Every structure is written in C-alpha cells, then in structure tokens.
Amino acid sequence: MPIVAGAQEVKHYRFAHDQQLNTGYSVAYDMFSAKLKELSKGTMLVDQYPGAQLGQEPQLLQLVKAGDIDFAIISSANTATISPQAGVMSLHFLFRNADHVVKSLADQKVIDAIKAMIEETTQGLHVIATGSQGVRNIYSKKEIHNVGDLKDLKIRVQATATEDAIFPAYGAQTVHMPFGSVYTSLRPASSRRLRTASTSISSTSTTRSRRCCRSPSMRPTMRWCSSATSCGRACRRTEAMGDDGGGGDQREGAGQGLRA
C-alpha cells in the first residue's frame, strides 16, 4: 500500500524466491532493491519474501504473470514450465565450468536471446536479469563417481522435460519435488539422490546427510518482473547496474546485474 512521505509517495513492491536469506538469491535481492531505492530516491522500496513464503517457483511464475507479486527469481529449469525452450539451460555438458556459465550469462547476445525467447513464448512477465548460483552437484548417501553409478537410482530433479530425458538415459529414475521437500526426502526411499547448487544446500540442514560429487550442468537463473509492475524508468535502469560489462558481482551464487 502506498505511503506518503512528505510530498512524495512511497510504493512497496514484492520480491519472492524459494531460497534462504544467506544464499545468492538474497544477494541478488539486496543488490536490486538497493539500486531501485537509489534510482527512485527512496520512493520505490522492495520487500523480500524468501524461503518459498509465497509459493514454490512454478507458483511464483504464475503470481508474477497475474501481477499478484512484482518480482521473482526463478531457475531456468522451472522457467521451462511456461517457456519450454528454457530447458536448454539444463542440458548436461553445455558449459565447460563455472567461469564459462558466468561469462555466458553476462554476454549481451545471450541476454538478448533469453529475453526474446520469453517475449515470444509467454505473456504477462519480462526477464530483467540473469545470474547463476554456480555448478550443480549430486548429493547422496552413496558416492557417485561417474554416469554409470547412477544406474537404477532415484534422483530428485526439477520438473522439466530436459531432466526427465537426460537422467533416464543414464539409467536413473527421476523424482519431482520442490526444494523445500529435499531434506525429508533423503530419509525415506522416495529419493536417495538430489541435484542442486552448493550455495543452496549449504544454507539448509541437508548438509548433515550429504555426500557430494560434481554434476555436469549449471544452474542459470532469471530475475522476472510482472507486466503489471509500474516501476517505469527507474526499474528498467536497475538492469544497468552491472557496469563492468554486465557481470555485476561475479562471485559464485551472487546475482548478476545486466546492461540495459
């Protein structure tokens, strides 16, 4: 609800994601909200809703489309639920290493292609930034050294056609579940392995029951805004906060700012 401060009206916007406060998603929120506050001279404030308070990523996408929330950070895998082409980011061996994925996501040609893809395949929202939480890993009670070790095992993945095609090719069985259910799923037989970024897993109690190996894919993410959001010029200008060439803060797990 707008609050009048002197002669200026202060507007609050809602920014949601499914990770905890000490993850790269929260870092991205800090950067974005601070820049928007600076550019709007304190008249546009962004309130954070972490930890899937407003829903898991597929639900957040729908809330952004409907204009019920203003901003959200969504993984490319879950973006594939509304734009199937985004599943290409979940292909294994697509990137050489973590540096390659950060460089790729800061490349203006890649940024423009992602924005165009979303504009052509969905309505009600826009991509305003891309970023990465680093490489994905496989966490398991059994050590995984190569693709052959995945045969006949169940593994937690995000619900995308790409994941459902690749892991069965290795001989594994995929299990769909939101990130918030991961820890409890490691105890029963429903899922004995999971894939996620180390920056996400280290912020939860799952570290008590994990063993890890490197997985051959990355975790690109996209920051969204709703078509109904009236941030105007100041909101669009936050895309330019990565003045070092689009990369912004290049630490693993940090949100990446983009050039306009």
C-alpha positions in Angstrom: 0.0 0.0 0.0 1.4 3.4 -0.9 2.8 5.5 1.9 3.1 9.3 1.6 6.5 10.7 2.8 6.5 14.4 2.6 5.5 15.4 -1.0 6.5 12.0 -2.4 4.5 8.8 -2.5 6.5 5.7 -1.4 5.5 2.5 -3.2 6.3 -1.0 -2.0 6.9 -4.0 -4.3 7.1 -7.7 -3.5 10.1 -9.8 -4.5 9.9 -13.5 -3.9 12.1 -16.6 -4.2 12.4 -20.1 -2.7 15.9 -19.8 -1.1 17.1 -18.7 2.4 18.4 -15.3 3.4 22.1 -16.3 3.1 22.0 -17.5 -0.5 22.8 -15.9 -3.9 19.1 -15.2 -4.4 19.1 -13.0 -1.3 22.3 -11.3 -2.5 20.6 -10.5 -5.8 17.6 -9.1 -3.9 20.0 -6.9 -1.8 21.6 -5.5 -5.0 18.4 -5.0 -6.9 16.4 -3.4 -4.0 19.3 -1.0 -3.1 19.7 0.1 -6.7 16.0 0.7 -7.2 15.8 2.7 -3.9 18.8 4.8 -5.1 17.4 5.5 -8.5 13.9 6.3 -7.3 15.3 8.5 -4.5 13.6 6.3 -1.9 10.2 6.3 -3.4 10.3 2.6 -4.6 11.0 0.0 -1.9 11.2 -3.7 -2.5 10.1 -6.2 0.2 11.7 -9.6 0.2 9.7 -12.9 0.7 12.3 -15.7 0.8 12.0 -19.4 1.6 9.0 -20.0 -0.7 6.8 -18.0 1.6 4.6 -17.1 -1.4 4.9 -20.5 -3.1 7.4 -22.6 -5.0 9.0 -21.4 -8.2 6.3 -22.6 -10.7 3.7 -20.9 -8.5 5.7 -17.7 -8.3 5.9 -17.6 -12.1 2.1 -17.6 -12.2 1.8 -15.0 -9.5 4.2 -12.7 -11.4 2.2 -13.3 -14.6 -1.0 -12.4 -12.8 0.5 -9.3 -11.3 0.0 -10.6 -7.7 3.7 -10.2 -7.0 6.1 -7.9 -8.8 9.5 -9.7 -8.9 10.7 -13.2 -8.6 13.9 -15.2 -9.1 13.3 -18.5 -11.0 15.7 -21.2 -12.2 15.8 -21.8 -15.9 14.6 -25.3 -15.3 11.3 -24.1 -13.7 11.1 -21.4 -16.3 10.6 -24.3 -18.8 7.2 -24.8 -17.3 6.0 -21.7 -19.2 8.6 -21.5 -21.9 9.8 -25.0 -22.8 12.9 -23.6 -24.7 14.4 -22.6 -21.4 15.0 -26.2 -20.7 18.1 -26.0 -22.9 19.9 -24.5 -19.9 19.5 -27.8 -18.1 21.4 -29.8 -20.8 24.5 -31.5 -19.4 28.0 -30.5 -20.6 26.5 -27.3 -22.0 29.1 -25.2 -20.1 32.8 -26.0 -19.5 33.0 -24.7 -15.9 31.6 -22.1 -13.5 33.5 -19.3 -15.1 32.1 -20.2 -18.5 28.5 -20.1 -17.3 29.0 -16.6 -15.6 30.7 -15.3 -18.8 27.9 -16.7 -20.9 25.1 -15.2 -18.8 26.7 -11.8 -18.9 27.1 -11.9 -22.7 24.7 -9.4 -24.2 23.9 -11.7 -27.1 22.8 -14.4 -24.7 20.8 -11.9 -22.6 19.0 -10.6 -25.7 18.3 -14.2 -26.9 16.8 -15.1 -23.5 14.7 -12.0 -23.3 13.4 -12.6 -26.9 12.6 -16.2 -26.2 10.4 -15.3 -23.2 8.7 -12.4 -25.0 7.9 -14.8 -27.9 6.6 -17.7 -25.8 4.7 -16.2 -22.8 2.8 -13.1 -21.7 2.5 -11.1 -18.5 6.1 -11.0 -17.5 9.6 -10.0 -18.6 13.2 -11.1 -17.9 15.1 -8.2 -16.4 18.4 -10.1 -15.4 20.2 -13.4 -15.5 22.6 -15.0 -13.0 23.9 -18.2 -11.6 24.3 -20.0 -8.3 27.2 -22.0 -9.7 27.5 -25.6 -10.6 25.0 -28.2 -9.6 26.1 -31.2 -7.5 24.7 -34.6 -6.7 24.2 -35.2 -3.0 23.7 -38.8 -1.9 24.3 -41.4 0.8 26.3 -43.2 -1.9 29.2 -41.7 -3.7 28.7 -41.1 -7.4 32.0 -41.1 -9.4 30.6 -41.5 -13.0 27.5 -41.7 -15.0 27.4 -45.5 -14.6 26.9 -45.1 -10.9 23.5 -43.5 -11.4 22.0 -46.7 -12.9 18.8 -47.8 -11.2 18.9 -45.0 -8.7 16.2 -42.4 -7.9 17.3 -38.8 -8.2 15.4 -35.6 -7.3 15.2 -33.1 -10.2 13.1 -30.2 -11.2 10.0 -31.0 -13.3 11.3 -30.3 -16.8 11.3 -32.4 -19.9 15.1 -31.9 -20.2 15.8 -33.5 -16.8 13.3 -36.3 -17.5 15.1 -37.2 -20.7 18.7 -37.0 -19.6 18.7 -38.9 -16.3 16.7 -41.9 -17.6 19.4 -42.1 -20.4 21.9 -42.7 -17.6 19.7 -45.4 -16.2 18.4 -43.3 -13.3 14.8 -42.7 -12.3 13.7 -39.0 -11.8 11.6 -37.8 -8.9 10.0 -34.4 -9.0 9.8 -32.4 -5.8 10.2 -28.7 -4.6 13.4 -27.7 -3.0 11.7 -27.3 0.4 11.0 -31.1 0.5 14.5 -32.2 -0.3 15.8 -32.8 3.3 12.9 -35.0 4.3 13.1 -36.9 1.0 16.6 -38.1 1.8 15.3 -40.2 4.7 12.6 -42.4 3.1 13.0 -44.3 -0.1 11.3 -41.7 -2.3 14.6 -40.1 -3.3 18.1 -41.0 -2.3 19.9 -38.5 -4.5 19.3 -34.9 -5.4 20.8 -32.2 -7.6 21.1 -28.6 -6.6 23.6 -25.8 -6.2 26.0 -25.9 -3.2 25.1 -22.4 -2.3 21.5 -23.5 -1.8 22.3 -26.8 0.0 24.7 -25.2 2.5 22.0 -22.9 3.8 19.9 -25.8 5.0 20.2 -28.7 7.3 20.6 -31.1 4.4 24.4 -30.8 5.0 24.0 -33.3 7.8 23.2 -36.2 5.4 25.0 -35.5 2.2 27.9 -36.8 0.2 28.7 -35.0 -3.0 30.0 -35.3 -6.5 30.2 -32.7 -9.3 27.3 -32.8 -11.8 27.8 -31.9 -15.4 25.4 -29.0 -15.6 24.9 -25.4 -14.2 22.1 -23.5 -12.6 21.3 -20.4 -14.6 18.5 -18.3 -13.0 16.3 -15.5 -14.3 15.0 -12.5 -12.4 11.5 -11.6 -13.5 9.2 -8.6 -13.3 5.5 -8.5 -13.9 3.9 -6.6 -16.8 1.6 -5.1 -14.2 4.5 -3.6 -12.2 4.6 0.2 -12.6 8.3 0.7 -11.8 8.8 2.6 -15.0 12.2 4.1 -15.9 13.8 3.5 -12.5 13.0 -0.2 -12.6 14.4 -0.6 -16.1 17.6 1.3 -15.1 18.4 -1.3 -12.5 19.3 -3.5 -15.4 22.4 -1.3 -16.0 23.9 -1.8 -12.5 26.5 -4.2 -13.9 28.6 -1.5 -15.4 31.7 -3.8 -15.5 30.3 -5.4 -18.7 27.1 -6.9 -17.4 28.5 -9.3 -14.9 27.9 -7.3 -11.7 29.2 -9.3 -8.7 30.9 -12.3 -10.2 31.1 -14.4 -7.0 29.6 -17.9 -7.2 26.0 -17.6 -6.0 25.8 -13.8 -6.5 23.0 -12.2 -8.6 24.3 -10.8 -11.9 23.3 -7.3 -13.0 22.7 -6.6 -16.7 23.3 -3.7 -19.0 20.2 -2.1 -20.4 
